[in-house]
Amino acid sequence: SDVEQRQLYDQFGHAGVDPNSGFQQQGGSPFGGGGGFGGFDFGDGQSFKFQNGGEEIDAEDIFSAFFGGGRRRPRGPQPGADLQMHVNVSFKDAVFGCSKDLHLQYQIRNKKTRKAEVKERDVTVDIPAGIESTMNIRLAGQGAEGDPGAERGNLLVQIIVDDDDYYVRDGSDVHTEIPISVSQAILGGTVDVETLTGEVEMKIPKGCQVNTKLMLRGKGIQRLHSNNKGNQVVHLKIDIPKSITARQEELLREFDEETKKSGKGISGKLSEAVGSAFSNLFGGNSSKDVDDENKKQSA
């Protein structure tokens, strides 16, 4: 009747008189049962409750029925929230793996008192060998507390790896720089190299050029969750002395004179047996050019 239509419109607006809303087909209730609504219940202080006969109906269910779709509030005890934190580890700890004790401090909301509470506890995280910076470790069930009977959330730990003064990491490879003398670059020899597993002797080939790189296979970082390792790339840095003694200069000039006899001075290539390092080290000036330049500066 018009009176009933008016009551529905006053109570529920346009949805109450819309024939597609389900009110008129189900006796005034979009949830079936034909019992109608028995009023409101604000008792829990969290959401509106409606009575449909003897059954409680959440307000979100009503909005969903009126307007379609909508997000329904999950039923039952709710799990705790996930927590996030980061931890700094040294380069060696990331390479070989380690365990870290973490102190957690976080807030939760007490659903009985409606007040925020601070919780504190300690957990241990196992960091696997080979982990890289900014990787995350997930600790299941180590997050915030949930409702009674529900699980805790998870703890996500982001690993920040400190830089190292000697090693430069590139994935599972490491790069190091080793100084060698001019005579080692020309004649070859050996040099001691510090690796992740100890010191080794590395052979220097004859005639090394500037920026020569040598590789120590299997001396890098263990790949994550694997027994395979990367390599260590050794960059040879030729150490050119800024000053030399008179005797050293005499020997260098004798060396240059000997090579001139074959038509190759310091500015040219040395014998094919030892390769050329002087050309890169001392530039294109011959010994005569250097002497002429020194005379000009003295004049």
LUMMARZA-161740 format. One record per residue: residue number from 1; x, y, z of N, C-alpha, C in turn. Coordinates in steps of 0.05 Angstrom, whole numbers, plus 5000, padded with zeros to 4 digits. Each point is the difference from the previous one (the first is absolute). Layout:
LUMMARZA-161740
<rec NUM; <X; Y; Z>; <X; Y; Z>; <X; Y; Z>>
...
end
This chain:
LUMMARZA-161740
<rec 1; <5017; 4976; 5000>; <4983; 5024; 5000>; <5017; 5025; 5000>>
<rec 2; <4987; 5023; 4996>; <5015; 5025; 5000>; <5013; 5006; 5027>>
<rec 3; <4986; 4992; 5022>; <5010; 5005; 5027>; <5026; 4983; 5004>>
<rec 4; <4999; 4974; 4992>; <5024; 4983; 5002>; <5023; 5011; 4983>>
<rec 5; <4994; 5008; 4975>; <5020; 5011; 4983>; <5013; 5025; 5013>>
<rec 6; <4984; 5017; 5012>; <5010; 5024; 5013>; <5018; 4993; 5024>>
<rec 7; <4992; 4980; 5015>; <5017; 4991; 5023>; <5027; 4990; 4991>>
<rec 8; <4998; 4984; 4978>; <5026; 4989; 4990>; <5018; 5022; 4989>>
<rec 9; <4988; 5020; 4987>; <5015; 5022; 4989>; <5012; 5017; 5022>>
<rec 10; <4984; 5005; 5022>; <5010; 5016; 5023>; <5023; 4985; 5014>>
<rec 11; <4998; 4974; 5001>; <5020; 4985; 5016>; <5026; 4994; 4983>>
<rec 12; <4996; 4993; 4974>; <5023; 4991; 4984>; <5005; 5016; 4975>>
<rec 13; <4984; 5021; 4995>; <5005; 5017; 4977>; <4990; 4986; 4975>>
<rec 14; <5012; 5007; 4977>; <4991; 4989; 4974>; <5002; 4970; 4999>>
<rec 15; <5022; 4989; 5013>; <5003; 4971; 4999>; <4976; 4985; 5012>>
<rec 16; <4986; 5013; 5019>; <4977; 4987; 5013>; <4977; 4996; 4981>>
<rec 17; <4997; 5017; 4980>; <4977; 4998; 4981>; <5009; 4990; 4973>>
<rec 18; <5026; 4995; 4996>; <5009; 4990; 4974>; <4993; 4971; 4998>>
<rec 19; <4985; 4992; 4980>; <4992; 4972; 4997>; <5023; 4981; 4996>>
<rec 20; <5024; 5011; 4991>; <5023; 4983; 4995>; <5017; 4995; 5025>>
<rec 21; <4994; 5014; 5022>; <5016; 4999; 5024>; <4995; 4975; 5016>>
<rec 22; <4976; 4987; 4996>; <4995; 4975; 5015>; <4981; 5004; 5024>>
<rec 23; <4994; 5025; 5007>; <4982; 5005; 5023>; <4973; 4988; 4995>>
<rec 24; <4988; 5007; 4978>; <4971; 4992; 4996>; <4997; 4971; 4996>>
<rec 25; <5020; 4986; 4987>; <4998; 4972; 4996>; <5004; 4984; 5025>>
<rec 26; <5015; 5012; 5020>; <5008; 4984; 5023>; <4988; 5013; 5025>>
<rec 27; <4977; 5012; 4998>; <4987; 5010; 5024>; <5014; 5023; 5014>>
<rec 28; <5014; 5017; 4985>; <5013; 5023; 5013>; <5028; 4995; 5008>>
<rec 29; <5011; 4976; 4996>; <5028; 4994; 5007>; <5015; 4990; 4976>>
<rec 30; <5023; 5012; 4993>; <5015; 4990; 4978>; <5015; 4974; 5006>>
<rec 31; <4998; 4991; 5025>; <5015; 4976; 5008>; <4982; 4976; 5003>>
<rec 32; <4975; 5001; 4992>; <4982; 4977; 5001>; <4988; 4996; 5028>>
<rec 33; <4983; 4980; 5002>; <4989; 4994; 5026>; <4973; 5013; 5005>>
<rec 34; <4994; 5023; 4988>; <4975; 5013; 5003>; <4994; 5010; 5027>>
<rec 35; <5021; 5001; 5018>; <4995; 5008; 5027>; <5002; 5030; 5004>>
<rec 36; <5010; 5015; 4981>; <5003; 5029; 5003>; <5023; 5006; 5019>>
<rec 37; <5006; 5026; 5004>; <5021; 5009; 5018>; <4989; 5007; 5027>>
<rec 38; <5013; 4991; 5021>; <4991; 5004; 5027>; <5013; 5023; 5014>>
<rec 39; <5017; 5016; 4986>; <5012; 5023; 5013>; <5030; 4999; 4998>>
<rec 40; <5015; 5017; 5016>; <5029; 5003; 4999>; <5012; 4989; 5026>>
<rec 41; <5025; 4994; 4998>; <5015; 4991; 5024>; <5028; 5012; 4998>>
<rec 42; <5006; 5020; 5017>; <5027; 5013; 5000>; <5018; 4989; 5022>>
<rec 43; <4993; 4976; 5009>; <5013; 4991; 5024>; <5030; 4995; 4998>>
<rec 44; <5011; 4992; 4978>; <5029; 4993; 4999>; <5018; 5024; 4995>>
<rec 45; <4988; 5023; 4993>; <5016; 5024; 4996>; <5018; 5000; 4976>>
<rec 46; <4998; 4979; 4982>; <5017; 4998; 4977>; <4984; 5003; 4974>>
<rec 47; <4975; 4990; 4999>; <4985; 5001; 4976>; <4970; 4999; 5007>>
<rec 48; <4984; 5009; 4981>; <4971; 4999; 5004>; <4990; 4971; 4997>>
<rec 49; <4982; 4992; 5016>; <4988; 4973; 4998>; <4970; 5003; 4996>>
<rec 50; <4989; 4984; 4982>; <4971; 5000; 4996>; <4990; 4972; 5006>>
<rec 51; <4975; 4999; 5009>; <4987; 4975; 5006>; <4981; 4992; 4977>>
<rec 52; <5003; 4977; 4989>; <4982; 4990; 4979>; <4987; 4974; 5012>>
<rec 53; <4977; 5003; 5013>; <4989; 4979; 5016>; <5018; 4996; 5024>>
<rec 54; <5011; 4977; 5004>; <5018; 4995; 5022>; <5029; 5000; 4992>>
<rec 55; <5006; 5007; 4975>; <5028; 4999; 4990>; <5012; 5028; 4997>>
<rec 56; <5025; 5004; 5010>; <5013; 5026; 4997>; <5011; 5003; 4972>>
<rec 57; <4998; 5024; 4989>; <5010; 5006; 4973>; <5018; 5024; 5002>>
<rec 58; <5024; 4998; 4989>; <5019; 5022; 5000>; <4992; 5022; 4981>>
<rec 59; <5007; 5025; 5007>; <4993; 5023; 4983>; <5012; 4998; 4972>>
<rec 60; <5025; 4988; 4999>; <5013; 4998; 4974>; <4984; 4981; 4981>>
<rec 61; <4986; 4980; 5012>; <4984; 4983; 4984>; <4976; 5015; 4988>>
<rec 62; <4989; 5019; 5015>; <4978; 5016; 4990>; <5009; 5017; 4977>>
<rec 63; <5023; 5014; 5004>; <5010; 5017; 4978>; <5006; 4984; 4975>>
<rec 64; <5011; 4976; 5004>; <5005; 4983; 4978>; <4975; 4992; 4985>>
<rec 65; <4978; 4994; 5016>; <4975; 4993; 4987>; <4988; 5023; 4986>>
<rec 66; <5001; 5025; 5012>; <4989; 5024; 4987>; <5014; 5007; 4974>>
<rec 67; <5027; 5001; 5001>; <5015; 5012; 4978>; <5016; 4980; 4984>>
<rec 68; <5000; 4975; 5009>; <5014; 4979; 4985>; <5030; 5000; 5005>>
<rec 69; <5012; 4976; 5000>; <5029; 4998; 5004>; <5008; 5010; 5027>>
<rec 70; <5022; 5014; 5001>; <5010; 5011; 5025>; <5018; 4980; 5014>>
<rec 71; <5017; 5009; 5018>; <5019; 4983; 5015>; <4987; 4990; 5025>>
<rec 72; <4998; 4974; 5003>; <4988; 4989; 5024>; <5022; 4997; 5021>>
<rec 73; <4993; 5006; 5025>; <5019; 4997; 5022>; <5004; 4970; 5005>>
<rec 74; <5026; 4991; 5001>; <5005; 4972; 5005>; <4988; 4991; 5026>>
<rec 75; <4990; 4976; 5000>; <4988; 4988; 5024>; <5021; 4986; 5016>>
<rec 76; <4995; 4997; 5025>; <5018; 4985; 5018>; <5024; 5015; 5010>>
<rec 77; <5017; 4987; 5016>; <5024; 5013; 5011>; <5019; 5009; 4978>>
<rec 78; <5010; 5024; 5003>; <5018; 5011; 4979>; <5029; 4996; 5007>>
<rec 79; <5017; 4991; 4981>; <5029; 4997; 5005>; <5013; 5026; 5005>>
<rec 80; <5024; 4999; 5013>; <5015; 5024; 5006>; <5012; 5013; 4976>>
<rec 81; <5008; 5025; 5003>; <5012; 5015; 4978>; <5029; 4990; 4995>>
<rec 82; <5009; 5004; 4975>; <5028; 4994; 4994>; <5018; 5023; 5010>>
<rec 83; <5024; 4994; 5008>; <5019; 5020; 5009>; <5024; 5000; 4981>>
<rec 84; <5012; 5023; 4997>; <5024; 5004; 4983>; <5022; 5013; 5015>>
<rec 85; <5024; 4992; 4995>; <5024; 5013; 5011>; <5024; 4994; 4983>>
<rec 86; <5022; 5014; 5004>; <5024; 4995; 4985>; <5023; 4996; 5020>>
<rec 87; <5020; 4985; 4991>; <5023; 4995; 5017>; <5025; 5002; 4983>>
<rec 88; <5021; 5013; 5011>; <5025; 5003; 4986>; <5019; 4977; 5008>>
<rec 89; <5013; 4989; 4980>; <5020; 4979; 5004>; <5025; 5007; 4986>>
<rec 90; <5022; 4989; 5010>; <5026; 5006; 4987>; <5002; 4984; 4974>>
<rec 91; <5020; 5008; 4984>; <5004; 4986; 4974>; <5006; 4970; 5005>>
<rec 92; <5017; 4994; 5019>; <5008; 4972; 5005>; <4976; 4984; 5011>>
<rec 93; <4983; 5013; 5017>; <4976; 4986; 5010>; <4981; 4992; 4977>>
<rec 94; <4998; 5018; 4980>; <4983; 4994; 4977>; <5012; 4979; 4982>>
<rec 95; <5027; 4999; 4999>; <5013; 4980; 4983>; <4997; 4972; 5013>>
<rec 96; <5005; 4998; 5026>; <5001; 4974; 5013>; <4974; 4992; 5015>>
<rec 97; <4982; 5019; 5003>; <4975; 4995; 5015>; <5004; 5004; 5029>>
<rec 98; <4979; 5005; 5015>; <5002; 5004; 5029>; <4972; 5000; 5011>>
<rec 99; <4998; 5002; 5026>; <4975; 5003; 5015>; <5000; 5027; 5014>>
<rec 100; <4977; 5013; 5000>; <4998; 5026; 5013>; <4976; 5000; 5020>>
<rec 101; <5005; 5010; 5024>; <4979; 5003; 5019>; <4987; 5028; 4996>>
<rec 102; <4974; 5001; 4997>; <4986; 5024; 4994>; <4981; 5006; 5023>>
<rec 103; <4999; 5026; 5008>; <4981; 5009; 5021>; <4977; 5014; 4986>>
<rec 104; <4976; 4989; 5002>; <4976; 5012; 4988>; <4986; 5017; 5020>>
<rec 105; <4990; 5023; 4990>; <4983; 5018; 5016>; <4979; 5011; 4981>>
<rec 106; <4975; 4995; 5006>; <4978; 5008; 4983>; <4975; 5005; 5016>>
<rec 107; <4981; 5012; 4987>; <4974; 5007; 5013>; <4978; 4983; 4989>>
<rec 108; <4982; 4992; 5018>; <4975; 4987; 4992>; <4977; 5015; 5014>>
<rec 109; <4976; 4995; 4990>; <4976; 5013; 5012>; <4985; 4979; 5016>>
<rec 110; <4997; 5004; 5026>; <4985; 4982; 5017>; <4970; 5003; 4994>>
<rec 111; <4987; 4979; 4990>; <4972; 5002; 4992>; <4981; 5002; 5023>>
<rec 112; <5009; 4993; 5024>; <4983; 5003; 5023>; <5000; 5028; 5012>>
<rec 113; <5025; 5011; 5003>; <5002; 5027; 5011>; <5000; 5021; 4979>>
<rec 114; <5004; 4992; 4974>; <5001; 5019; 4978>; <5024; 5019; 5002>>
<rec 115; <5021; 4991; 5014>; <5024; 5016; 5004>; <5024; 4987; 4986>>
<rec 116; <5020; 5017; 4992>; <5024; 4989; 4988>; <5018; 4989; 5022>>
<rec 117; <5012; 4977; 4994>; <5019; 4988; 5018>; <5027; 4995; 4986>>
<rec 118; <5022; 5003; 5014>; <5026; 4996; 4989>; <5009; 4972; 5008>>
<rec 119; <5008; 4984; 4980>; <5010; 4973; 5005>; <5030; 4999; 4993>>
<rec 120; <5014; 4984; 5015>; <5029; 4996; 4996>; <5007; 4970; 5003>>
<rec 121; <5017; 4990; 4982>; <5010; 4973; 5002>; <5024; 4997; 4982>>
<rec 122; <5015; 4978; 5004>; <5024; 4995; 4985>; <4996; 4976; 4981>>
<rec 123; <5011; 5002; 4976>; <4999; 4978; 4981>; <5028; 4997; 4988>>
<rec 124; <5005; 4976; 4989>; <5025; 4995; 4987>; <4995; 4995; 4970>>
<rec 125; <5016; 5013; 4983>; <4998; 4995; 4971>; <5026; 4988; 4990>>
<rec 126; <4997; 4978; 4985>; <5023; 4987; 4988>; <5004; 5011; 4972>>
<rec 127; <5024; 5012; 4996>; <5006; 5012; 4974>; <5017; 4981; 4984>>
<rec 128; <4990; 4991; 4976>; <5014; 4980; 4985>; <5025; 5011; 4986>>
<rec 129; <5020; 4983; 4995>; <5024; 5008; 4986>; <4994; 5009; 4972>>
<rec 130; <5012; 5022; 4992>; <4996; 5010; 4973>; <4978; 5020; 4996>>
<rec 131; <4986; 5008; 5022>; <4978; 5019; 4998>; <5011; 5027; 4990>>
<rec 132; <4984; 5014; 4985>; <5007; 5026; 4990>; <4985; 5023; 5013>>
<rec 133; <5010; 5023; 4998>; <4987; 5023; 5013>; <4973; 5005; 4988>>
<rec 134; <4981; 5008; 5018>; <4971; 5006; 4994>; <4983; 4975; 4997>>
<rec 135; <5012; 4976; 5002>; <4983; 4976; 5000>; <4985; 4998; 5026>>
<rec 136; <4976; 4987; 4998>; <4983; 4997; 5023>; <4999; 4971; 5010>>
<rec 137; <4998; 4997; 5026>; <4996; 4974; 5012>; <4973; 5000; 5015>>
<rec 138; <4983; 4981; 4994>; <4973; 4999; 5012>; <5000; 4980; 5022>>
<rec 139; <4993; 5009; 5024>; <4997; 4983; 5024>; <4970; 4996; 5005>>
<rec 140; <4990; 4977; 4992>; <4971; 4995; 5003>; <4993; 4999; 5030>>
<rec 141; <4977; 5013; 5007>; <4990; 4999; 5027>; <5015; 5016; 5020>>
<rec 142; <5018; 5018; 4991>; <5015; 5016; 5019>; <4992; 5029; 4999>>
<rec 143; <4976; 5005; 4989>; <4990; 5028; 4999>; <4983; 5006; 5024>>
<rec 144; <4982; 5019; 4997>; <4983; 5009; 5023>; <4979; 4979; 5007>>
<rec 145; <4991; 5001; 5026>; <4980; 4982; 5009>; <4973; 5005; 4986>>
<rec 146; <4985; 4979; 4995>; <4973; 5002; 4988>; <4979; 4998; 5022>>
<rec 147; <4975; 4997; 4991>; <4978; 4995; 5019>; <5004; 4974; 5014>>
<rec 148; <4988; 4997; 5023>; <5002; 4974; 5014>; <4991; 4977; 4982>>
<rec 149; <5018; 4980; 4998>; <4994; 4978; 4982>; <5011; 5003; 4972>>
<rec 150; <5010; 5024; 4993>; <5010; 5005; 4973>; <5031; 5000; 5001>>
<rec 151; <5012; 4997; 4976>; <5029; 4999; 4998>; <5012; 5028; 5001>>
<rec 152; <5026; 5000; 5008>; <5015; 5025; 4997>; <5004; 5007; 4971>>
<rec 153; <5008; 5025; 4995>; <5008; 5008; 4973>; <5028; 4990; 4995>>
<rec 154; <5013; 5009; 4979>; <5027; 4993; 4993>; <5020; 5023; 5004>>
<rec 155; <5025; 4993; 5003>; <5021; 5020; 5003>; <5017; 4999; 4975>>
<rec 156; <5002; 5024; 4986>; <5017; 5002; 4977>; <5025; 5016; 5007>>
<rec 157; <5023; 4987; 4997>; <5026; 5012; 5008>; <5015; 5006; 4974>>
<rec 158; <5006; 5026; 4995>; <5016; 5008; 4977>; <5029; 5001; 5009>>
<rec 159; <5018; 4988; 4984>; <5028; 4998; 5006>; <5015; 5023; 4986>>
<rec 160; <5015; 5015; 5015>; <5017; 5021; 4988>; <5029; 4992; 5005>>
<rec 161; <5015; 4995; 4978>; <5028; 4991; 5002>; <5019; 5024; 4999>>
<rec 162; <5017; 5002; 5020>; <5020; 5022; 5000>; <5021; 4996; 4978>>
<rec 163; <5011; 5022; 4990>; <5021; 4998; 4981>; <5026; 4991; 5013>>
<rec 164; <5018; 4989; 4984>; <5026; 4991; 5010>; <5022; 5017; 4988>>
<rec 165; <5021; 5004; 5015>; <5022; 5017; 4991>; <5018; 4986; 4979>>
<rec 166; <4999; 4973; 4999>; <5018; 4985; 4982>; <4985; 4988; 4977>>
<rec 167; <4977; 4988; 5006>; <4984; 4986; 4979>; <4978; 5018; 4989>>
<rec 168; <4996; 4998; 4974>; <4977; 5012; 4987>; <4983; 4978; 4988>>
<rec 169; <4975; 4998; 5009>; <4983; 4978; 4991>; <4986; 5006; 4974>>
<rec 170; <4998; 4979; 4984>; <4985; 5001; 4975>; <4985; 4973; 4997>>
<rec 171; <4977; 4998; 5013>; <4985; 4975; 5001>; <5015; 4980; 5017>>
<rec 172; <5008; 4978; 4988>; <5016; 4980; 5015>; <5030; 5003; 4996>>
<rec 173; <5008; 5019; 4983>; <5028; 5007; 4995>; <5009; 5022; 5019>>
<rec 174; <5026; 5000; 5006>; <5012; 5022; 5015>; <5024; 5011; 4984>>
<rec 175; <5004; 5026; 5002>; <5022; 5013; 4986>; <5019; 5012; 5021>>
<rec 176; <5026; 4996; 4995>; <5021; 5011; 5017>; <5021; 5013; 4983>>
<rec 177; <5016; 5017; 5012>; <5021; 5014; 4986>; <5027; 4994; 5014>>
<rec 178; <5020; 4992; 4984>; <5026; 4993; 5011>; <5021; 5016; 4986>>
<rec 179; <5017; 5014; 5016>; <5023; 5015; 4988>; <5023; 4982; 4993>>
<rec 180; <5012; 5005; 4977>; <5024; 4985; 4992>; <5021; 5021; 4990>>
<rec 181; <5025; 4993; 5001>; <5021; 5018; 4992>; <5003; 5000; 4969>>
<rec 182; <5015; 5020; 4990>; <5006; 5001; 4972>; <5015; 4976; 4990>>
<rec 183; <5020; 4991; 5016>; <5015; 4976; 4992>; <4983; 4975; 5000>>
<rec 184; <4980; 4998; 5019>; <4982; 4977; 4999>; <4982; 5001; 4975>>
<rec 185; <4992; 5024; 4993>; <4983; 5002; 4976>; <5015; 4991; 4975>>
<rec 186; <5026; 5006; 4999>; <5016; 4993; 4976>; <5010; 4971; 5001>>
<rec 187; <5011; 4992; 5023>; <5013; 4974; 5002>; <4982; 4978; 5010>>
<rec 188; <4977; 5008; 5011>; <4982; 4980; 5012>; <5010; 4992; 5028>>
<rec 189; <4986; 4981; 5012>; <5007; 4991; 5027>; <4976; 4990; 5014>>
<rec 190; <5000; 5003; 5027>; <4977; 4991; 5016>; <4993; 5022; 5020>>
<rec 191; <4976; 5000; 5010>; <4991; 5019; 5020>; <4980; 4986; 5018>>
<rec 192; <5000; 5007; 5026>; <4981; 4989; 5019>; <4974; 5015; 4999>>
<rec 193; <4978; 4986; 4998>; <4973; 5012; 4998>; <4983; 4990; 5022>>
<rec 194; <4987; 5018; 5014>; <4981; 4992; 5021>; <4973; 4993; 4988>>
<rec 195; <4990; 4976; 5006>; <4974; 4992; 4991>; <4981; 4996; 5023>>
<rec 196; <4975; 4993; 4994>; <4980; 4997; 5022>; <5007; 4976; 5017>>
<rec 197; <5016; 4981; 4990>; <5007; 4976; 5015>; <5029; 4999; 5008>>
<rec 198; <5014; 5022; 4997>; <5028; 5001; 5008>; <5018; 5011; 4978>>
<rec 199; <5026; 5001; 5006>; <5019; 5011; 4981>; <5010; 4979; 4980>>
<rec 200; <5002; 5008; 4975>; <5010; 4982; 4979>; <5021; 5014; 4984>>
<rec 201; <5017; 4984; 4987>; <5021; 5011; 4983>; <4990; 5000; 4971>>
<rec 202; <5001; 5023; 4987>; <4990; 5002; 4973>; <5024; 5007; 4981>>
<rec 203; <5000; 4987; 4977>; <5022; 5004; 4981>; <4994; 5024; 4983>>
<rec 204; <5020; 5017; 4997>; <4998; 5024; 4983>; <5014; 4994; 4974>>
<rec 205; <4986; 5000; 4977>; <5013; 4994; 4975>; <5019; 5023; 4991>>
<rec 206; <5018; 4994; 4982>; <5018; 5020; 4989>; <4985; 5020; 4983>>
<rec 207; <5010; 5025; 5000>; <4989; 5020; 4982>; <4972; 5009; 5006>>
<rec 208; <4993; 5002; 5026>; <4973; 5009; 5008>; <4996; 5029; 4991>>
<rec 209; <4977; 5006; 4990>; <4993; 5027; 4992>; <4984; 5014; 5022>>
<rec 210; <4998; 5026; 4997>; <4983; 5015; 5019>; <4971; 4989; 4999>>
<rec 211; <4987; 4998; 5023>; <4973; 4990; 5002>; <4997; 4970; 4994>>
<rec 212; <5021; 4985; 5002>; <4998; 4971; 4997>; <4984; 4988; 5023>>
<rec 213; <4982; 4981; 4993>; <4983; 4987; 5019>; <5006; 4970; 5000>>
<rec 214; <5004; 4988; 5023>; <5004; 4971; 5002>; <4977; 4989; 5017>>
<rec 215; <4994; 4974; 4995>; <4977; 4988; 5014>; <5008; 4976; 5017>>
<rec 216; <4990; 5000; 5025>; <5003; 4977; 5017>; <4973; 4986; 5001>>
<rec 217; <4998; 4978; 4986>; <4974; 4986; 4998>; <4992; 4986; 5026>>
<rec 218; <4974; 5003; 5006>; <4990; 4987; 5024>; <5007; 5014; 5026>>
<rec 219; <5012; 5023; 4999>; <5008; 5015; 5024>; <4981; 5023; 5006>>
<rec 220; <4977; 5000; 4988>; <4980; 5020; 5005>; <4981; 4992; 5023>>
<rec 221; <4975; 5010; 4997>; <4980; 4996; 5021>; <4982; 4976; 4993>>
<rec 222; <4993; 4985; 5020>; <4981; 4978; 4996>; <4973; 5010; 4991>>
<rec 223; <4990; 4988; 4978>; <4974; 5008; 4990>; <4978; 4992; 5020>>
<rec 224; <4980; 5017; 5003>; <4979; 4996; 5019>; <4987; 4973; 4996>>
<rec 225; <4998; 4985; 5023>; <4988; 4973; 4999>; <5013; 4981; 4980>>
<rec 226; <5026; 5002; 4998>; <5015; 4984; 4981>; <5028; 4995; 5011>>
<rec 227; <5013; 4979; 4990>; <5028; 4995; 5008>; <5020; 5012; 4980>>
<rec 228; <4990; 5011; 4978>; <5017; 5012; 4980>; <5009; 5028; 5009>>
<rec 229; <5024; 5007; 4991>; <5011; 5026; 5008>; <5007; 5016; 4975>>
<rec 230; <5001; 5026; 5003>; <5009; 5018; 4978>; <5030; 5001; 4999>>
<rec 231; <5011; 5020; 4987>; <5028; 5003; 4996>; <5011; 5026; 5013>>
<rec 232; <5026; 5001; 5004>; <5013; 5024; 5009>; <5015; 5012; 4977>>
<rec 233; <4993; 5025; 4992>; <5014; 5013; 4978>; <5020; 5019; 5012>>
<rec 234; <5026; 4996; 4993>; <5022; 5016; 5011>; <5009; 5020; 4979>>
<rec 235; <4997; 5026; 5008>; <5009; 5022; 4982>; <5029; 5007; 5008>>
<rec 236; <5018; 4998; 4981>; <5028; 5006; 5005>; <5004; 5030; 4996>>
<rec 237; <5010; 5013; 5021>; <5006; 5028; 4999>; <5031; 5004; 5000>>
<rec 238; <5011; 5009; 4978>; <5029; 5003; 4998>; <5008; 5024; 5015>>
<rec 239; <5017; 4995; 5020>; <5009; 5022; 5019>; <5025; 5013; 4988>>
<rec 240; <4996; 5024; 4989>; <5022; 5015; 4988>; <5012; 5018; 5021>>
<rec 241; <5026; 4997; 5006>; <5012; 5016; 5021>; <5001; 5030; 4992>>
<rec 242; <4995; 5017; 5019>; <5001; 5029; 4995>; <5029; 5010; 4999>>
<rec 243; <5017; 4986; 5014>; <5029; 5008; 5000>; <5017; 4975; 5000>>
<rec 244; <5023; 5001; 4988>; <5018; 4977; 4999>; <5028; 5010; 5007>>
<rec 245; <5017; 4981; 5007>; <5028; 5006; 5007>; <5016; 5004; 4975>>
<rec 246; <5024; 5011; 5004>; <5018; 5004; 4977>; <5007; 4973; 4988>>
<rec 247; <5004; 4980; 5017>; <5007; 4974; 4989>; <4977; 4988; 4984>>
<rec 248; <4976; 5003; 5010>; <4977; 4990; 4985>; <4997; 5014; 4973>>
<rec 249; <5005; 5026; 5000>; <4998; 5015; 4975>; <5022; 4990; 4981>>
<rec 250; <5024; 4995; 5010>; <5022; 4990; 4984>; <4992; 4973; 4987>>
<rec 251; <4988; 4983; 5015>; <4993; 4974; 4990>; <4978; 5002; 4979>>
<rec 252; <4981; 5018; 5005>; <4979; 5003; 4980>; <5011; 5011; 4974>>
<rec 253; <5019; 5018; 5001>; <5012; 5011; 4975>; <5017; 4978; 4986>>
<rec 254; <5013; 4984; 5016>; <5015; 4978; 4987>; <4981; 4980; 4986>>
<rec 255; <4977; 4996; 5014>; <4979; 4982; 4988>; <4990; 5012; 4974>>
<rec 256; <4996; 5026; 5000>; <4990; 5014; 4976>; <5021; 4999; 4978>>
<rec 257; <5025; 5003; 5007>; <5021; 4999; 4979>; <5002; 4972; 4988>>
<rec 258; <4996; 4979; 5016>; <5000; 4973; 4990>; <4977; 4996; 4980>>
<rec 259; <4978; 5010; 5007>; <4977; 4996; 4982>; <5002; 5017; 4975>>
<rec 260; <5014; 5022; 5001>; <5004; 5017; 4977>; <5016; 4986; 4978>>
<rec 261; <5017; 4982; 5009>; <5017; 4985; 4981>; <4983; 4983; 4981>>
<rec 262; <4977; 4993; 5010>; <4981; 4985; 4983>; <4979; 5018; 4987>>
<rec 263; <5005; 5026; 5003>; <4982; 5020; 4988>; <4975; 5006; 5016>>
<rec 264; <5001; 4992; 5025>; <4977; 5005; 5018>; <5009; 5012; 5026>>
<rec 265; <4992; 5025; 5005>; <5007; 5013; 5025>; <4976; 4998; 5019>>
<rec 266; <5002; 5016; 5020>; <4979; 5001; 5020>; <4973; 5008; 4988>>
<rec 267; <5002; 5017; 4979>; <4975; 5009; 4987>; <4988; 4979; 4982>>
<rec 268; <5016; 4979; 4992>; <4990; 4979; 4983>; <4993; 4975; 5016>>
<rec 269; <4998; 4978; 4985>; <4993; 4975; 5014>; <5026; 4986; 5008>>
<rec 270; <4998; 4985; 5021>; <5022; 4984; 5009>; <5000; 4974; 4984>>
<rec 271; <5018; 4983; 5006>; <5001; 4975; 4985>; <4974; 4984; 5003>>
<rec 272; <4994; 4984; 4979>; <4975; 4985; 5000>; <4998; 4981; 5024>>
<rec 273; <5023; 4993; 5011>; <5000; 4981; 5022>; <4987; 5011; 5025>>
<rec 274; <5003; 5027; 5004>; <4990; 5011; 5025>; <4977; 5020; 4995>>
<rec 275; <4994; 5006; 4975>; <4978; 5019; 4995>; <5009; 5029; 5007>>
<rec 276; <4980; 5018; 5000>; <5006; 5028; 5005>; <4985; 5011; 5024>>
<rec 277; <5014; 5011; 5019>; <4986; 5014; 5022>; <5008; 5029; 5001>>
<rec 278; <5026; 5006; 4992>; <5010; 5027; 5002>; <4984; 5019; 4983>>
<rec 279; <4991; 4992; 4977>; <4985; 5018; 4983>; <4975; 5011; 5014>>
<rec 280; <4986; 4982; 5014>; <4976; 5008; 5015>; <5007; 5015; 5025>>
<rec 281; <5022; 4992; 5012>; <5007; 5012; 5026>; <5011; 5028; 4997>>
<rec 282; <5019; 5004; 4981>; <5014; 5025; 4998>; <4992; 5017; 4976>>
<rec 283; <4980; 4992; 4985>; <4990; 5016; 4978>; <5018; 4998; 4975>>
<rec 284; <4998; 5019; 4982>; <5013; 4998; 4974>; <5027; 5013; 4999>>
<rec 285; <5010; 5013; 5021>; <5025; 5014; 4999>; <5023; 4981; 5002>>
<rec 286; <5020; 5003; 4983>; <5024; 4983; 5002>; <5018; 5013; 5022>>
<rec 287; <5022; 4985; 5007>; <5018; 5011; 5020>; <5012; 5026; 4991>>
<rec 288; <5006; 5003; 4973>; <5011; 5025; 4990>; <4980; 5023; 5004>>
<rec 289; <4974; 4994; 4994>; <4980; 5020; 5003>; <4998; 5009; 5029>>
<rec 290; <5002; 4981; 5019>; <4999; 5006; 5028>; <5024; 5018; 5008>>
<rec 291; <5024; 4993; 4990>; <5024; 5016; 5006>; <4997; 5028; 4989>>
<rec 292; <4990; 5003; 4975>; <4996; 5027; 4989>; <4980; 5016; 5016>>
<rec 293; <4979; 4987; 5010>; <4980; 5014; 5016>; <5012; 5009; 5026>>
<rec 294; <5016; 4983; 5013>; <5013; 5007; 5025>; <5019; 5024; 4996>>
<rec 295; <5015; 5001; 4977>; <5018; 5022; 4995>; <4984; 5026; 4997>>
<rec 296; <4977; 4999; 4986>; <4984; 5024; 4997>; <4991; 5011; 5027>>
<rec 297; <4992; 4982; 5018>; <4990; 5008; 5026>; <5023; 5012; 5017>>
<rec 298; <5025; 4990; 4995>; <5022; 5010; 5016>; <5010; 5027; 4990>>
<rec 299; <4996; 5006; 4974>; <5010; 5025; 4988>; <4986; 5024; 5012>>
end
